[in-house]
């Protein structure tokens, strides 16, 4: 009997670190990225390897608190702690790091992180419809392009950027195909397994190999579904998780929801559907990158109507029964925006809504379990 798709994924993930090490030995540059707003196409076009950087585990937070405030978002502390403790292999491989100004905490943390790796911070405008914002953002991406050219000793021609756009559009498309599998009722895949696949394939140095693996996983899940293999029933409560990004190490809310008998069928966050976009291939590539990346509906945007529109689309296409909004402690933009999201979900979709604020530790897991189980019971009682 062959390996399951999760076993194949784990083996490929373990080999990936060796692939990166080999690429580094051969002289390829590694560029680390922390946020979805940073266009990895520019690194790819330069022949560098773009890598997401660690920031989803509780382990390094204690070390980070030696320099950072305790009452800071766990994502920021985890990201910095991994750098300070040299426990993120992808950070260690990186020749430079690209950050962003999605929040004040990140912005100031990146100033300190610069002592570990050269860190370039994109100045992200927060009013996506403003012409001034669009001009500023295009200028920021042009500046990043120049910095990557200098770091890699490569000239980023329009043809190279266009080719990178096509490759990463293909990767995003196949990831969307994977996420769309959960539109089936019942879903053939759990939210935890979905997160595992999305998280680990994000670190793959060889994009084409990663795309092939995701397609193999899709084919296997479809084949299993045709045999009637699914961990759920048609009566299983279908939950949409919105809010902050999650990853391996910060998945406790997803785990508790599914241990409580529901199924997280959709992630409206940077770990999920916020990355399911396509960059236009029929226009100037730098203009296309600037236009598309500024449309990402993070809570830092004001106003952030695109998030509400996305929620409506996902609620309908995934036959959602309930919405859970997750906020990390001290993430003020998502915490405040939860008011607007709750009002919108209840008034426009008449769905039960639960807002949870937590951190990466397991200290409140049982309290969360009590709240989540009560929430799901109320939904089932309707």
Secondary structure as the mmCIF struct_conf table of DSSP 4:
data_model
#
loop_
_struct_conf.conf_type_id
_struct_conf.id
_struct_conf.beg_label_comp_id
_struct_conf.beg_label_asym_id
_struct_conf.beg_label_seq_id
_struct_conf.end_label_comp_id
_struct_conf.end_label_asym_id
_struct_conf.end_label_seq_id
HELX_LH_PP_P HELX_LH_PP_P1 UNK A 2 UNK A 4
HELX_RH_AL_P HELX_RH_AL_P1 UNK A 5 UNK A 25
TURN_TY1_P TURN_TY1_P1 UNK A 26 UNK A 27
STRN STRN1 UNK A 30 UNK A 33
TURN_TY1_P TURN_TY1_P2 UNK A 36 UNK A 37
BEND BEND1 UNK A 38 UNK A 38
TURN_TY1_P TURN_TY1_P3 UNK A 40 UNK A 40
HELX_RH_AL_P HELX_RH_AL_P2 UNK A 41 UNK A 45
TURN_TY1_P TURN_TY1_P4 UNK A 46 UNK A 47
STRN STRN2 UNK A 49 UNK A 52
BEND BEND2 UNK A 58 UNK A 58
TURN_TY1_P TURN_TY1_P5 UNK A 59 UNK A 60
HELX_RH_AL_P HELX_RH_AL_P3 UNK A 61 UNK A 64
TURN_TY1_P TURN_TY1_P6 UNK A 65 UNK A 67
BEND BEND3 UNK A 68 UNK A 68
BEND BEND4 UNK A 70 UNK A 72
HELX_RH_AL_P HELX_RH_AL_P4 UNK A 74 UNK A 85
TURN_TY1_P TURN_TY1_P7 UNK A 86 UNK A 86
HELX_RH_AL_P HELX_RH_AL_P5 UNK A 89 UNK A 93
BEND BEND5 UNK A 95 UNK A 95
STRN STRN3 UNK A 96 UNK A 100
BEND BEND6 UNK A 102 UNK A 103
HELX_RH_AL_P HELX_RH_AL_P6 UNK A 104 UNK A 113
TURN_TY1_P TURN_TY1_P8 UNK A 114 UNK A 116
BEND BEND7 UNK A 117 UNK A 117
STRN STRN4 UNK A 119 UNK A 122
BEND BEND8 UNK A 126 UNK A 126
TURN_TY1_P TURN_TY1_P9 UNK A 128 UNK A 129
HELX_RH_AL_P HELX_RH_AL_P7 UNK A 131 UNK A 152
TURN_TY1_P TURN_TY1_P10 UNK A 153 UNK A 153
HELX_RH_AL_P HELX_RH_AL_P8 UNK A 158 UNK A 180
HELX_RH_3T_P HELX_RH_3T_P1 UNK A 181 UNK A 183
BEND BEND9 UNK A 184 UNK A 186
BEND BEND10 UNK A 188 UNK A 189
HELX_RH_AL_P HELX_RH_AL_P9 UNK A 191 UNK A 201
TURN_TY1_P TURN_TY1_P11 UNK A 202 UNK A 203
BEND BEND11 UNK A 205 UNK A 205
HELX_RH_AL_P HELX_RH_AL_P10 UNK A 207 UNK A 226
TURN_TY1_P TURN_TY1_P12 UNK A 227 UNK A 228
BEND BEND12 UNK A 231 UNK A 231
TURN_TY1_P TURN_TY1_P13 UNK A 234 UNK A 235
BEND BEND13 UNK A 236 UNK A 236
HELX_LH_PP_P HELX_LH_PP_P2 UNK A 237 UNK A 237
STRN STRN5 UNK A 238 UNK A 243
BEND BEND14 UNK A 244 UNK A 244
TURN_TY1_P TURN_TY1_P14 UNK A 248 UNK A 249
BEND BEND15 UNK A 250 UNK A 250
HELX_RH_AL_P HELX_RH_AL_P11 UNK A 252 UNK A 259
TURN_TY1_P TURN_TY1_P15 UNK A 260 UNK A 261
STRN STRN6 UNK A 263 UNK A 268
BEND BEND16 UNK A 269 UNK A 269
TURN_TY1_P TURN_TY1_P16 UNK A 270 UNK A 272
HELX_RH_3T_P HELX_RH_3T_P2 UNK A 273 UNK A 275
BEND BEND17 UNK A 281 UNK A 283
HELX_RH_AL_P HELX_RH_AL_P12 UNK A 285 UNK A 293
TURN_TY1_P TURN_TY1_P17 UNK A 294 UNK A 295
TURN_TY1_P TURN_TY1_P18 UNK A 299 UNK A 300
BEND BEND18 UNK A 301 UNK A 303
HELX_RH_AL_P HELX_RH_AL_P13 UNK A 305 UNK A 317
TURN_TY1_P TURN_TY1_P19 UNK A 318 UNK A 319
BEND BEND19 UNK A 321 UNK A 321
STRN STRN7 UNK A 322 UNK A 328
TURN_TY1_P TURN_TY1_P20 UNK A 329 UNK A 330
HELX_RH_AL_P HELX_RH_AL_P14 UNK A 332 UNK A 349
STRN STRN8 UNK A 352 UNK A 358
BEND BEND20 UNK A 360 UNK A 362
TURN_TY1_P TURN_TY1_P21 UNK A 363 UNK A 364
HELX_RH_AL_P HELX_RH_AL_P15 UNK A 365 UNK A 380
TURN_TY1_P TURN_TY1_P22 UNK A 381 UNK A 381
#
